[in-house]
Amino acid sequence: MPPAAAVASAVEKLQAAAQDAANSSSRSAAAFSDQAQQVLVQRAAGRVVSLSTCTKVSAISFAVGVVVGFTLKRRLRRWAARLLKRIKDDD
């Protein structure tokens, strides 16, 4: 193989490898972009939520859940009692 042909072949191989790398990179960027659109809260790069903040949010959420749960339970019991009373009265 003449030297010019060897160089041309090597250049073609390098260009093909570069094109493959570019295609792979664009697929990865597209996948990252799709994931970034699913994020609920946008944060600046490098910023994280501290453990104390996470703990506070979790404790508040738990407390609210307990209150709502007991309230719903009480309402459900009242509704069931009224329904059973109506059924009993209908007989």
Beta strands, then each sheet from edge to edge (+ up, - down):
end
